[in-house]
Amino acid sequence: MHTVGELIVESLVAHGIDRVFCVPGESYLALLDALYGRTDIDTVVCRHEAGAGFMALADARLTGRPGVVCVSRGPGASNAAIAVHTAQQDGVPFILLIGQVPAESIRRDAFQEIDYGRMFGGVAKWVAEVTEPGRIAETLLRALQVATAGLPGPVVIALPEDVLAARVPGEPVRPQAPVRAAPHPGDLATLREWLAGAERPLVLAGSSLERPGGREALRAFVEAWDLPLVVSFRRQDLFPNAHRLYAGDMGLSNPESQMALLRRADPLLVLGARLSDITSQGWSYPRLVRPEMRLAHVHPDPGVIGTHFAADLAIACDPSHLIQALGAPPRSRRPERHAWIDLLKAEQRRIAAPRSFDVDDGVPFESVVELAGRHLPADAIVTVDAGTFGAPVYRVMPFAPPQRLLAPISGAMGFGIPAAVAAALRHPERPVICLVGDGGFLMTGNELALCRERGLSMKVILSENRSYASIRVQQEQHYPGRVVGTDLTNPDLDPMARAFGFASTRIRTASELASLAEILARAGRDFVVVETSLRAVLPTRTAGP
Ligand SMILES: Cc1ncc(C[n+]2csc(CCOP(=O)(O)OP(=O)(O)O)c2C)c(N)n1
């Protein structure tokens, strides 16, 4: 006989989950107790449930296994909600375990009670509440399956405190066979024909290739078939950006000159990406609902194919399996394709070229990114928070696997620091660099406390422009000169960094930037505050009459 809490922990361990993130609560003491003294699963104690959630998401992206978070009911679950939303938008396997009020109090508006089915119903892939201890195994089985299958995402399980402590017979849940679907032979033959004969083919690669082996499979495939590619929103680390076949990314707003080129592609092979809002440029690329080119959409989840754009080939399978099944290309090549590849590459190079700025109110953050990009260690993990400082990262930082980019597809502020902490915990042997704004840092920066506790190293580069600049930029566009709600008065960040056990450096001018290369090259904890130019990102205002 095990307690339900013990069965949960044993089942997680059986699935290779070796770390959980938590903020404790009286509502899940029996689950916490099941973690006591275990050496096969690490309990990471966080300072805020949003931080715990972001850490679990970053860890899941690095391991390919579900990120697991344990939180208390009501307030704890509310704090964790941002991670549920991010898991959904980012397509990351995630399990939120919530201690719930005792089973007999459920739906009585008990202290800190929430009906999680209603709260998370529209965001999570599945929400369960275990009111019968004997049903824990089936709940876990389904939760692990739903979180990881097809398009991965968040699952929420509410666990009444008395249910967690109840003793039940039964074994922990063991991993079941992964769902595998094979492409139809006729579709494979058609796709081979298209790819071999096309003058202007294009691959759009996305998150399903983030799985182990995915990057290698993608590179071998596009090189063998001579196919240029773009990556979906914030997935620059899927493919070497300096490669002749890399044609850029689908970002917040791609330049019209590039879009004009991409519209000439035929066929478009969407490989493991969703044609979601930003990747599809607000559902304008390809054309809604009947694309201007032949469209082949390959994704493990049939639910994301054909939902906005009519596909000519709709193939529901793992893109790595499709690549394998396509096999080697035919020998004959189309010479016209080289001109197409060169055109795409020239446009990508033009977009990635660093710009110069004529500003005197601080260092343009783009210069910081450009320099950091030139000194990025070959196995670096870069985490990026949401904010305007991040824009140049996606344009000019030349990622190449095995380097990793962990940035929230959801655009959630507060992701950068917890993600970096989780990355440093997972890969203490790799350099971890976090890029964050002064707004995002003060949302979840408290999670740096773990660096001292666990002896973690990382570099934080903070853009201090004393503004929620991302919003200020848009405010200036829509309400010129009417600044409200976007200015920030900061605490003194340098002693704050030192209090967390970091060496602090302040960069005030472009001439002081050179020290950054040296900081990136050394081991240890460094916190670099860059006094960033706001004017470099604001729209230029023409003088009024
Ligand atoms: C949790 C959350 N709250 C609010 C927003 C809206 N938002 C997007 S960027 C941004 C400002 C970010 O400021 P900062 O971190 O200082 O970076 P900057 O834009 O100044 O470079 C805000 C408020 C968001 N994306 N996420």
The ligand as an SDF file (V2000), in Angstrom:
LIG
                    3D

 26 27  0  0  0  0  0  0  0  0999 V2000
    3.4710   39.0680  -17.6100 C   0  0  0  0  0  0  0  0  0  0  0  0
    3.3690   40.1410  -18.6320 C   0  0  0  0  0  0  0  0  0  0  0  0
    2.8560   41.3350  -18.2970 N   0  0  0  0  0  0  0  0  0  0  0  0
    2.7840   42.3240  -19.2150 C   0  0  0  0  0  0  0  0  0  0  0  0
    3.2060   42.1290  -20.4950 C   0  0  0  0  0  0  0  0  0  0  0  0
    3.1230   43.2620  -21.5220 C   0  0  0  0  0  0  0  0  0  0  0  0
    4.5130   43.6710  -21.8250 N   0  0  0  0  0  0  0  0  0  0  0  0
    5.1910   43.1610  -22.8750 C   0  0  0  0  0  0  0  0  0  0  0  0
    6.7350   43.7380  -22.9830 S   0  0  0  0  0  0  0  0  0  0  0  0
    6.5100   44.7610  -21.6610 C   0  0  0  0  0  0  0  0  0  0  0  0
    7.5930   45.6820  -21.1840 C   0  0  0  0  0  0  0  0  0  0  0  0
    8.8780   44.9750  -20.8750 C   0  0  0  0  0  0  0  0  0  0  0  0
    9.6970   45.8630  -20.1880 O   0  0  0  0  0  0  0  0  0  0  0  0
   11.1970   45.5290  -19.8880 P   0  0  0  0  0  0  0  0  0  0  0  0
   11.3390   44.1880  -19.2790 O   0  0  0  0  0  0  0  0  0  0  0  0
   11.7720   46.6490  -19.1060 O   0  0  0  0  0  0  0  0  0  0  0  0
   11.8700   45.4520  -21.3280 O   0  0  0  0  0  0  0  0  0  0  0  0
   11.9150   46.6210  -22.4390 P   0  0  0  0  0  0  0  0  0  0  0  0
   10.6880   46.4600  -23.2730 O   0  0  0  0  0  0  0  0  0  0  0  0
   11.9790   47.9180  -21.7270 O   0  0  0  0  0  0  0  0  0  0  0  0
   13.1440   46.3330  -23.2350 O   0  0  0  0  0  0  0  0  0  0  0  0
    5.2300   44.6100  -21.1300 C   0  0  0  0  0  0  0  0  0  0  0  0
    4.7360   45.3450  -19.9400 C   0  0  0  0  0  0  0  0  0  0  0  0
    3.6930   40.8360  -20.8130 C   0  0  0  0  0  0  0  0  0  0  0  0
    4.0960   40.5240  -22.0430 N   0  0  0  0  0  0  0  0  0  0  0  0
    3.7920   39.8850  -19.8570 N   0  0  0  0  0  0  0  0  0  0  0  0
  1  2  1  0
  2  3  1  0
  2 26  2  0
  3  4  2  0
  4  5  1  0
  5  6  1  0
  5 24  2  0
  6  7  1  0
  7  8  2  0
  7 22  1  0
  8  9  1  0
  9 10  1  0
 10 11  1  0
 10 22  2  0
 11 12  1  0
 12 13  1  0
 13 14  1  0
 14 15  2  0
 14 16  1  0
 14 17  1  0
 17 18  1  0
 18 19  2  0
 18 20  1  0
 18 21  1  0
 22 23  1  0
 24 25  1  0
 24 26  1  0
M  CHG  1   7   1
M  END
$$$$
